Amino acid sequence: MVNSEDEWDQVINIEEEFEKNGFRLGTNDGRKAGILEGREMGAEYGYDFGKEIGKYIGWGQAWLAFNKIYPNKLSPRMVKQLEQLVKLCQDIPESNEENSNVEDLVKSTRFKYRAIKATLDSKQQSQASKQLNNPTSALSF
């Protein structure tokens, strides 16, 4: 004859087994879903990130090429700043290692880009206003 306590122990054990099994299956499914979601987010963020850094490199290299074609239009200090911007962009690693300082490099690159762009924009606006005030002079950078 089966003792009623044994029957309740079996019911409790079954419940615990289902709970453990459900937890294990849920954890495995969560890991798989997390990996997939992480890959999707990484690809999206990586694309945007690469596009931004590519813009900075291209912009800096274009101004350096301009300086080679038209020497002395940019100050030596500005040329150095542009070279530093391109170097900063090239120093950003293509993969995000656990101990890398990618975020710090990107922040300093953004800051440098904005500072150089503001300086060049203000020089262009200044020269454009001179051109408007004196229409016979040629506009140059």
C-alpha positions, 0 to 999 in steps of 0.5 A, a space after each residue: 500500500 502506498 503511503 499518502 505522504 509518499 504520494 505528496 512527496 512525488 507530487 512535490 518532486 514532480 513540480 520541482 522537476 518541472 520547475 528545474 527543467 523549465 528554468 533550464 530550457 528558458 535559460 538556454 532559449 534566453 542565451 540563444 535569443 540574446 546572442 542573436 539580438 546581440 549580433 543584430 544590434 552589433 551589426 546595426 551599431 557597427 554599420 552606423 559607427 563605421 559610417 561615422 568614422 569613415 566620414 571623418 577620415 574622408 573629410 580629413 583626407 579631402 582637406 589634406 588633399 586640398 592643402 596639397 593642391 593649394 599649398 598655404 591656404 591652410 595654416 600649418 596648425 590646421 594641417 597638423 590638426 587634420 593629420 591628427 584627426 585622420 590618425 585618431 580615426 585610424 587608431 580606432 580598432 575594428 573590433 571591440 575588445 573587452 578592455 579597449 577604450 573605443 568609446 573614449 577614442 570615438 569621443 575624442 575623434 568627434 570632438 576634434 572633428 567638430 573643433 576643426 570643422 568649426 574653425 574652417 567654417 568660421 574662416 570660410 564665412 569670414 572670407 565670404 563676407 570679405 568677398 561680399 564687401 569687396 566684390 572685385 577680390 577673389 574668394 579663396 580658402 
